[in-house]
Amino acid sequence: MATFYGQVSGNRGTGSRLGSRASGLTVSAQSWNGSVITQLSYDSKDTLKIKLSIDDGSSFYGETVFNGTLEELKAIFKKGK
């Protein structure tokens, strides 16, 4: 059963992927100049975890810039306003 659902839209329309609690879901938006990678998963305490990574080129892997909960990520963006 799917726990995560991801979508992408581009010049060929919209596509999607599913992720389970066991697999999680990783999404990478890439250009030749950089990539943003998002990973969603649940930890052993059933807390949603988000890992954000960036890379200087077109990549599915990168340097982790955030690893925490959705609430922690929201707080970072609210603080930055």
LORO-78227 format. One record per residue: x, y, z negated of N, C-alpha, C, O in turn; residue number from 1; residue in three letters. Coordinates in Angstrom, 1 decimal. Layout:
N
SITE / n_X / n_Y / n_Z / ca_X / ca_Y / ca_Z / c_X / c_Y / c_Z / o_X / o_Y / o_Z / num / residu
SITE / X / Y / Z / X / Y / Z / X / Y / Z / X / Y / Z / NUM / ALA;
...
//
This chain:
81
SITE / n_X / n_Y / n_Z / ca_X / ca_Y / ca_Z / c_X / c_Y / c_Z / o_X / o_Y / o_Z / num / residu
SITE / 0.8 / -1.2 / 0.0 / 0.0 / 0.0 / 0.0 / 0.9 / 1.2 / 0.0 / 1.9 / 1.3 / -0.7 / 1 / MET;
SITE / 0.5 / 2.2 / 0.8 / 1.3 / 3.5 / 0.9 / 1.1 / 4.4 / -0.3 / 0.0 / 4.7 / -0.7 / 2 / ALA;
SITE / 2.2 / 4.8 / -0.8 / 2.2 / 5.8 / -1.9 / 2.6 / 7.2 / -1.3 / 2.1 / 8.2 / -1.8 / 3 / THR;
SITE / 3.4 / 7.2 / -0.3 / 3.8 / 8.4 / 0.4 / 3.4 / 8.4 / 1.8 / 3.3 / 7.4 / 2.5 / 4 / PHE;
SITE / 3.2 / 9.6 / 2.3 / 2.8 / 9.8 / 3.7 / 3.5 / 11.0 / 4.3 / 3.5 / 12.1 / 3.7 / 5 / TYR;
SITE / 4.2 / 10.9 / 5.4 / 4.9 / 12.0 / 6.0 / 4.5 / 12.2 / 7.4 / 4.1 / 11.3 / 8.1 / 6 / GLY;
SITE / 4.5 / 13.5 / 7.8 / 4.2 / 13.8 / 9.2 / 5.2 / 14.7 / 9.8 / 5.9 / 15.4 / 9.1 / 7 / GLN;
SITE / 5.3 / 14.6 / 11.1 / 6.2 / 15.5 / 11.9 / 5.5 / 15.9 / 13.1 / 4.7 / 15.1 / 13.7 / 8 / VAL;
SITE / 5.7 / 17.1 / 13.5 / 5.0 / 17.7 / 14.7 / 6.1 / 18.3 / 15.6 / 6.9 / 19.1 / 15.1 / 9 / SER;
SITE / 6.0 / 18.0 / 16.9 / 7.0 / 18.6 / 17.9 / 6.4 / 18.6 / 19.2 / 5.1 / 18.6 / 19.4 / 10 / GLY;
SITE / 7.2 / 18.7 / 20.3 / 6.7 / 18.8 / 21.6 / 6.0 / 17.5 / 22.1 / 5.4 / 17.5 / 23.2 / 11 / ASN;
SITE / 6.1 / 16.4 / 21.4 / 5.5 / 15.2 / 21.8 / 4.3 / 14.9 / 20.9 / 3.8 / 13.7 / 20.9 / 12 / ARG;
SITE / 3.8 / 15.9 / 20.2 / 2.6 / 15.7 / 19.3 / 3.0 / 15.4 / 17.9 / 4.2 / 15.7 / 17.5 / 13 / GLY;
SITE / 2.1 / 14.8 / 17.2 / 2.3 / 14.5 / 15.7 / 2.6 / 13.0 / 15.5 / 1.9 / 12.2 / 16.1 / 14 / THR;
SITE / 3.5 / 12.7 / 14.7 / 3.8 / 11.3 / 14.3 / 3.8 / 11.2 / 12.8 / 3.9 / 12.2 / 12.1 / 15 / GLY;
SITE / 3.7 / 10.0 / 12.2 / 3.7 / 9.8 / 10.8 / 4.4 / 8.6 / 10.4 / 4.7 / 7.7 / 11.2 / 16 / SER;
SITE / 4.8 / 8.5 / 9.1 / 5.4 / 7.4 / 8.4 / 4.8 / 7.2 / 7.0 / 4.4 / 8.2 / 6.4 / 17 / ARG;
SITE / 4.8 / 6.0 / 6.6 / 4.3 / 5.7 / 5.2 / 5.5 / 5.2 / 4.4 / 6.5 / 4.7 / 4.9 / 18 / LEU;
SITE / 5.4 / 5.4 / 3.1 / 6.4 / 4.9 / 2.1 / 5.7 / 4.4 / 0.9 / 4.7 / 4.9 / 0.5 / 19 / GLY;
SITE / 6.3 / 3.3 / 0.4 / 5.7 / 2.7 / -0.8 / 6.5 / 3.1 / -2.1 / 7.5 / 3.8 / -2.0 / 20 / SER;
SITE / 6.0 / 2.7 / -3.2 / 6.8 / 3.0 / -4.5 / 8.2 / 2.3 / -4.4 / 9.1 / 2.9 / -4.9 / 21 / ARG;
SITE / 8.2 / 1.2 / -3.8 / 9.5 / 0.5 / -3.7 / 10.5 / 1.2 / -2.7 / 11.7 / 1.3 / -2.9 / 22 / ALA;
SITE / 10.0 / 1.6 / -1.6 / 10.8 / 2.2 / -0.5 / 11.0 / 3.7 / -0.7 / 12.1 / 4.2 / -0.3 / 23 / SER;
SITE / 10.1 / 4.4 / -1.2 / 10.1 / 5.9 / -1.2 / 9.9 / 6.4 / 0.2 / 9.5 / 5.6 / 1.1 / 24 / GLY;
SITE / 10.2 / 7.7 / 0.4 / 10.1 / 8.3 / 1.7 / 11.2 / 9.3 / 1.9 / 11.4 / 10.1 / 1.0 / 25 / LEU;
SITE / 11.9 / 9.2 / 3.0 / 13.0 / 10.2 / 3.3 / 12.6 / 10.8 / 4.6 / 12.3 / 10.1 / 5.6 / 26 / THR;
SITE / 12.7 / 12.2 / 4.7 / 12.4 / 12.9 / 5.8 / 13.6 / 13.9 / 6.1 / 14.1 / 14.5 / 5.2 / 27 / VAL;
SITE / 14.0 / 13.9 / 7.4 / 15.1 / 14.8 / 7.7 / 14.7 / 15.7 / 8.9 / 14.4 / 15.2 / 10.0 / 28 / SER;
SITE / 14.7 / 17.0 / 8.7 / 14.5 / 18.0 / 9.7 / 15.9 / 18.4 / 10.2 / 16.7 / 19.0 / 9.4 / 29 / ALA;
SITE / 16.2 / 18.2 / 11.5 / 17.6 / 18.4 / 11.9 / 17.7 / 19.3 / 13.1 / 16.8 / 19.4 / 14.0 / 30 / GLN;
SITE / 18.8 / 20.1 / 13.1 / 19.2 / 20.9 / 14.3 / 20.7 / 20.7 / 14.4 / 21.4 / 20.0 / 13.6 / 31 / SER;
SITE / 21.3 / 21.2 / 15.5 / 22.8 / 21.0 / 15.7 / 23.5 / 21.9 / 14.6 / 24.7 / 21.6 / 14.3 / 32 / TRP;
SITE / 22.8 / 22.9 / 14.1 / 23.4 / 23.8 / 13.1 / 23.2 / 23.4 / 11.6 / 23.8 / 24.0 / 10.7 / 33 / ASN;
SITE / 22.3 / 22.4 / 11.4 / 22.1 / 22.1 / 10.0 / 20.8 / 21.2 / 9.9 / 20.0 / 21.1 / 10.7 / 34 / GLY;
SITE / 20.8 / 20.5 / 8.7 / 19.7 / 19.6 / 8.4 / 19.2 / 19.8 / 7.0 / 20.0 / 20.1 / 6.1 / 35 / SER;
SITE / 17.9 / 19.6 / 6.8 / 17.3 / 19.6 / 5.5 / 16.7 / 18.2 / 5.3 / 15.8 / 17.8 / 6.0 / 36 / VAL;
SITE / 17.1 / 17.5 / 4.2 / 16.7 / 16.2 / 4.0 / 15.9 / 16.1 / 2.6 / 16.4 / 16.6 / 1.6 / 37 / ILE;
SITE / 14.7 / 15.6 / 2.7 / 13.8 / 15.5 / 1.5 / 13.6 / 14.0 / 1.2 / 13.2 / 13.2 / 2.1 / 38 / THR;
SITE / 13.8 / 13.6 / 0.0 / 13.5 / 12.2 / -0.5 / 12.5 / 12.3 / -1.6 / 12.6 / 13.0 / -2.6 / 39 / GLN;
SITE / 11.4 / 11.5 / -1.5 / 10.4 / 11.3 / -2.5 / 10.4 / 9.9 / -3.1 / 10.5 / 8.9 / -2.3 / 40 / LEU;
SITE / 10.4 / 9.8 / -4.4 / 10.4 / 8.5 / -5.1 / 9.7 / 8.6 / -6.4 / 9.5 / 9.7 / -6.9 / 41 / SER;
SITE / 9.5 / 7.5 / -7.1 / 9.1 / 7.5 / -8.5 / 10.1 / 6.8 / -9.3 / 10.8 / 5.8 / -8.9 / 42 / TYR;
SITE / 10.4 / 7.4 / -10.5 / 11.4 / 6.8 / -11.4 / 10.7 / 5.7 / -12.3 / 9.5 / 5.5 / -12.2 / 43 / ASP;
SITE / 11.4 / 5.1 / -13.2 / 10.9 / 4.0 / -14.1 / 9.8 / 4.5 / -15.0 / 9.0 / 3.7 / -15.6 / 44 / SER;
SITE / 9.7 / 5.8 / -15.3 / 8.7 / 6.4 / -16.1 / 7.5 / 6.9 / -15.3 / 6.6 / 7.6 / -15.9 / 45 / LYS;
SITE / 7.4 / 6.5 / -14.0 / 6.3 / 6.9 / -13.1 / 6.2 / 8.4 / -12.9 / 5.2 / 8.9 / -12.7 / 46 / ASP;
SITE / 7.4 / 9.0 / -12.9 / 7.5 / 10.5 / -12.6 / 7.9 / 10.6 / -11.2 / 8.9 / 10.0 / -10.7 / 47 / THR;
SITE / 7.2 / 11.5 / -10.4 / 7.6 / 11.8 / -9.0 / 8.9 / 12.5 / -9.1 / 9.1 / 13.5 / -9.7 / 48 / LEU;
SITE / 9.9 / 12.0 / -8.3 / 11.2 / 12.6 / -8.2 / 11.4 / 13.1 / -6.8 / 11.0 / 12.5 / -5.8 / 49 / LYS;
SITE / 12.0 / 14.3 / -6.7 / 12.3 / 14.9 / -5.4 / 13.8 / 15.2 / -5.3 / 14.4 / 15.7 / -6.2 / 50 / ILE;
SITE / 14.4 / 14.8 / -4.2 / 15.8 / 15.0 / -3.9 / 15.9 / 15.8 / -2.6 / 15.4 / 15.3 / -1.6 / 51 / LYS;
SITE / 16.5 / 17.0 / -2.7 / 16.7 / 17.8 / -1.5 / 18.2 / 17.8 / -1.2 / 19.1 / 18.1 / -2.1 / 52 / LEU;
SITE / 18.5 / 17.6 / 0.1 / 19.9 / 17.6 / 0.5 / 20.0 / 18.5 / 1.8 / 19.0 / 18.7 / 2.5 / 53 / SER;
SITE / 21.2 / 19.0 / 2.0 / 21.5 / 19.8 / 3.2 / 22.8 / 19.3 / 3.9 / 23.6 / 18.8 / 3.2 / 54 / ILE;
SITE / 22.9 / 19.6 / 5.2 / 24.1 / 19.2 / 5.9 / 24.3 / 20.3 / 6.9 / 23.4 / 20.9 / 7.4 / 55 / ASP;
SITE / 25.6 / 20.5 / 7.3 / 25.9 / 21.6 / 8.3 / 25.6 / 21.2 / 9.7 / 25.6 / 22.0 / 10.6 / 56 / ASP;
SITE / 25.4 / 19.9 / 10.0 / 25.1 / 19.4 / 11.3 / 23.8 / 18.6 / 11.3 / 23.0 / 18.6 / 10.4 / 57 / GLY;
SITE / 23.6 / 17.9 / 12.4 / 22.5 / 17.0 / 12.6 / 22.7 / 15.7 / 11.8 / 23.5 / 14.9 / 12.3 / 58 / SER;
SITE / 22.0 / 15.5 / 10.7 / 22.3 / 14.3 / 9.8 / 21.1 / 13.9 / 9.1 / 20.2 / 14.6 / 8.8 / 59 / SER;
SITE / 21.1 / 12.6 / 8.7 / 20.1 / 12.0 / 7.8 / 20.6 / 12.0 / 6.4 / 19.8 / 11.7 / 5.5 / 60 / PHE;
SITE / 21.8 / 12.4 / 6.1 / 22.4 / 12.4 / 4.8 / 23.1 / 13.8 / 4.6 / 23.5 / 14.4 / 5.6 / 61 / TYR;
SITE / 23.2 / 14.2 / 3.4 / 23.9 / 15.5 / 3.2 / 24.2 / 15.7 / 1.7 / 24.2 / 14.8 / 0.9 / 62 / GLY;
SITE / 24.6 / 16.9 / 1.4 / 25.0 / 17.3 / 0.0 / 23.7 / 17.6 / -0.8 / 22.9 / 18.3 / -0.3 / 63 / GLU;
SITE / 23.6 / 16.9 / -1.9 / 22.4 / 17.1 / -2.8 / 22.4 / 18.5 / -3.4 / 23.4 / 18.9 / -4.0 / 64 / THR;
SITE / 21.3 / 19.3 / -3.2 / 21.2 / 20.6 / -3.8 / 20.2 / 20.7 / -4.9 / 20.1 / 21.6 / -5.6 / 65 / VAL;
SITE / 19.3 / 19.6 / -4.9 / 18.3 / 19.6 / -6.0 / 18.0 / 18.1 / -6.2 / 17.8 / 17.3 / -5.2 / 66 / PHE;
SITE / 17.8 / 17.7 / -7.4 / 17.4 / 16.4 / -7.8 / 16.6 / 16.5 / -9.1 / 17.1 / 16.5 / -10.1 / 67 / ASN;
SITE / 15.2 / 16.4 / -9.0 / 14.4 / 16.6 / -10.1 / 13.0 / 16.4 / -9.9 / 12.6 / 15.7 / -8.9 / 68 / GLY;
SITE / 12.1 / 16.9 / -10.7 / 10.7 / 16.7 / -10.6 / 10.1 / 17.9 / -9.8 / 10.7 / 18.9 / -9.5 / 69 / THR;
SITE / 8.8 / 17.7 / -9.3 / 8.1 / 18.7 / -8.6 / 7.9 / 19.9 / -9.5 / 8.1 / 21.1 / -9.0 / 70 / LEU;
SITE / 7.7 / 19.8 / -10.7 / 7.5 / 20.9 / -11.6 / 8.8 / 21.7 / -11.7 / 8.8 / 22.9 / -11.8 / 71 / GLU;
SITE / 9.9 / 21.0 / -11.8 / 11.2 / 21.7 / -11.9 / 11.5 / 22.5 / -10.6 / 12.0 / 23.6 / -10.6 / 72 / GLU;
SITE / 11.1 / 21.9 / -9.4 / 11.3 / 22.6 / -8.2 / 10.4 / 23.8 / -8.1 / 10.9 / 24.9 / -7.6 / 73 / LEU;
SITE / 9.2 / 23.7 / -8.5 / 8.3 / 24.8 / -8.5 / 8.8 / 26.0 / -9.3 / 8.7 / 27.1 / -9.0 / 74 / LYS;
SITE / 9.4 / 25.6 / -10.5 / 9.9 / 26.6 / -11.4 / 11.1 / 27.4 / -10.8 / 11.2 / 28.6 / -11.0 / 75 / ALA;
SITE / 11.9 / 26.7 / -10.0 / 13.0 / 27.4 / -9.3 / 12.5 / 28.4 / -8.3 / 13.0 / 29.5 / -8.3 / 76 / ILE;
SITE / 11.5 / 28.0 / -7.6 / 11.0 / 29.0 / -6.6 / 10.2 / 30.1 / -7.2 / 10.3 / 31.2 / -6.7 / 77 / PHE;
SITE / 9.5 / 29.9 / -8.2 / 8.8 / 31.0 / -8.9 / 9.7 / 31.9 / -9.6 / 9.5 / 33.1 / -9.6 / 78 / LYS;
SITE / 10.8 / 31.4 / -10.1 / 11.9 / 32.2 / -10.7 / 12.5 / 33.1 / -9.7 / 12.9 / 34.2 / -10.0 / 79 / LYS;
SITE / 12.7 / 32.6 / -8.5 / 13.4 / 33.4 / -7.4 / 12.6 / 34.5 / -6.8 / 13.1 / 35.3 / -6.1 / 80 / GLY;
SITE / 11.3 / 34.6 / -7.1 / 10.4 / 35.7 / -6.5 / 10.7 / 37.0 / -7.2 / 10.1 / 38.0 / -6.8 / 81 / LYS;
//
